[in-house]
Amino acid sequence: MKTADNDRNNKRKILRLLCFVLSGLLVMTVSASVYYSLSMQPSVAITAAGVAFEEGNDWNWSSSWSMGTNNTWCSLSLKAYPNATLTYEQPLNLTNTGDSVSITLVAISISPASGNAQVSNFTFINFTLHSDTGLVMGYLNYTTGGTNTWSIDSIDPVNMGTGDEWYITIQTKAAAGAQASIVANIVIAVDVQE
């Protein structure tokens, strides 16, 4: 009978030990999810953008071109002629009234997108950034090479000094057999790093 009592006591001890170990694991698991938070209190002041668009010498008033409030965006309706390069010499200026900055022309989107048969109607749509003396500072080029795919080349960041007024030249060309009324909608950005 002592053996049976010992076995029961041993089983109880083992069961208690097992419960104790499981409870310890549960406590360790729960305590592992301790967290804390940091506090931040920013203050945001509204100021004018140092770099902004300005209407260039060749700004087209008779077209549906428009300049947005604060000159931080604009809309241009451009043309492309089949097998002929159309140049917009100085439709748009870029002016820096703030501190010296680094700027980059960045491709955001274009439609029709690569893979669409309408893309092959275009040969190129090029944006060239010039300094106030006419020096080429960089470019953002959309070319097709006669295929249904856009190839996009862009500039590295360039430094723009305080008081600089640069200008953008735009050139377009459609393919020789291009269909009329095909439209490429482009969104580009001028990224400014202060």
Secondary structure, 3 states (H helix, E strand, C coil): CHHHHHHHHHHHHHHHHHHHHHHHHHHHHHHCCCCCCCCCCCCCCCCCCCEEEEECCCCCCCCCCEECHHHCCEECCCCCEECECEEEEEEEEEEECCCCEEEEEEEEEEECCCCCHHHHHEEEEEEEEECCCCCEEEEEEEECCCCCCCEEEECCCEEECCCCEEEEEEEEEECCCCCCCCCCEEEEEEEEEC
